[in-house]
Amino acid sequence: MPILETEDLTHIFPEGTVAIQDISLKINEGEFVVIAGANGSGKTVFARHLNGLLKPTKGRVLLDGEPITKNIVEARRKVGLVFQDPDSQFVGQTVAEDVAFGPENLNLPVKEVETIVKESLEAVGLSGFSSRSPHALSGGEKRKLAIAGILAMKPKIIIFDEPFTGLDYPGVVQVLKQIVQLHKKGHTILLITHELEKVLAHANRLVIMHKGKLVEDGKPEDVIYRSENYGVRMPLNDGQKVAALTWLK
Amino acid sequence: MAEITFFHYIHKDTILHRMDGRLKLLCLLLLSLSASFASQLEHYLVLLFVVIFALLIAKLPIKALLKDIKFFGIIILIVFVVNAFNIPGDPIPNFPITSISIQGLITGLRFAGRLTIIIMVCAVITGTTPLITIRNVIEWYLRPIPFVSEVRIATMIKLTFMLIPVIFDNLAEMMNAQKARCVELRKNPIKRINFIVFPLLQQTLRKADEIAYAMESRCYSEVRTKAVFESNKIDWLLLAVCTSVFLFVIL
């Protein structure tokens, strides 16, 4: 049984724009799925349905076989979403306060919240940053803090919405290392990007969206050659293999 | 705006930083009331001494704070001038502006002094207390009041305080971007305000929307972990000092 599944997911905005249309997708536990697509292809709207932030006009999202609407809080806890702009995700004045936001929402005891905050910051290598302001961190550190905030909820699935946007080379490497590590630890990863050259080597599935529709879904080495048909740059040079598409050495 | 230290929390390890937030808020209330009721010179001197002492033990950057107080200078000046001109009384001997009376001048100085002390007390409290503590204290004080959603009110206050610097940063960036396109050549001030107000409003609303999504995404709930407060003898001693100052002023 897939861990996460969408059935005919459609979202039409009130003014009539069709953001996504009839998307059916099954994600298995432990998979690393890259969702690619040009700007405006509906990737972010799709991601925001997966933990119930947006309600579909048609279709449904199933988590462990159950509609997420059955227990939306549990769905949001299990499916963590790291936003494209980490600055808009921060609700705390300090790093520790921001990480504590999720566990506090779950009404956990104070001591447990403190332990979770410590563990989450350690997991992303931000121990010692507790009293710093989130907005004063570097781009890579901000992304890591956003990840820590999600890890504090103990999710099974983590969705990254354009995690490399605006990052310099060391920032991309820091974040990518973190994502690969999370996958190795057993998290199911969904990563939205159009920069395939940075990450595709680590994925075992590539999904392409185009004008709100799911148009390609398969192994990266099969799908990648058709990516340019949908406005996503095909990053392979002559003779190069998908395994080379990473910024990690 | 990011360079302004006023009303920003400055992380240090001092007795004021460690003080129980509930008692600290009471101190703020007592000192603000004392400043409002102060009428004699000795009242102001005692309050000034307390504020300076608090700034010193909190290890807050006094120079930077004094520099930043210029942002409030215009308000203090208006308060002083309005009082000085509007209070009738004896004219100041050998002073060219006859509409300023001695009584007006004294009242103006009193009001300006009160305002300065209140602003400095607020700076000490906000400089030594993280927003989350202020939020938790507000929630704690509102909890016994029936039919009031203390969590919602406290969260709204916290988010508002958190967003103010962000809005100012956005405003500064927008103004710079417009300056880069020679907005100064536009002489019509209403048009210039238009260029700023609407994009800023749009951006602020979008930001608020994103924060709401981010909070929802992390299971925002009004049934949440409650903060635990602890007070020690020093905290009570500080409260006693503030209470004594208040009693000294009103009695």
Contacts between the chains, C-beta under 8 A, distances in Angstrom:
chain1	res1	chain2	res2	distance
A	48	B	213	7.2
A	51	B	217	6.1
A	53	B	213	5.6
A	53	B	216	5.8
A	53	B	217	5.7
A	73	B	219	5.2
A	73	B	221	7.2
A	76	B	216	7.4
A	76	B	217	6.1
A	76	B	218	7.1
A	76	B	219	4.8
A	77	B	219	5.9
A	80	B	217	7.9
A	81	B	217	5.0
A	83	B	210	7.2
A	83	B	213	7.6
A	83	B	214	5.9
A	83	B	217	7.6
A	85	B	210	6.9
A	88	B	207	6.1
A	88	B	210	3.7
A	88	B	211	6.0
A	88	B	214	6.1
A	89	B	210	7.8
A	89	B	214	4.2
A	89	B	217	8.0
A	90	B	214	7.8
A	91	B	159	7.4
A	91	B	162	7.5
A	91	B	211	6.6
A	91	B	214	6.7
A	91	B	215	6.0
A	91	B	218	7.9
A	92	B	132	6.8
A	93	B	9	6.4
A	93	B	130	5.6
A	93	B	131	4.5
A	93	B	132	6.3
A	93	B	162	6.4
A	94	B	11	7.7
A	94	B	130	6.3
A	94	B	132	7.6
A	97	B	130	6.9
A	97	B	132	4.8
A	101	B	215	7.7
A	101	B	218	5.8
A	102	B	218	4.2
A	102	B	219	6.3
A	103	B	225	7.1
A	104	B	224	4.9
A	104	B	225	4.1
A	105	B	218	6.2
A	105	B	219	4.4
A	105	B	220	5.5
A	105	B	221	4.7
A	105	B	224	5.4
A	106	B	219	6.1
A	106	B	221	7.6
A	106	B	224	7.9
A	106	B	225	7.9
A	107	B	221	7.0
A	107	B	223	5.5
A	107	B	224	5.5
A	107	B	225	5.6
A	108	B	225	5.8
A	109	B	225	7.0
A	110	B	225	6.1
A	110	B	226	7.9
A	110	B	227	7.5
A	110	B	228	5.3
A	113	B	225	5.6
A	131	B	11	4.7
A	135	B	166	7.9
A	149	B	218	6.6
A	150	B	218	7.7
A	153	B	218	6.6
A	153	B	219	7.0
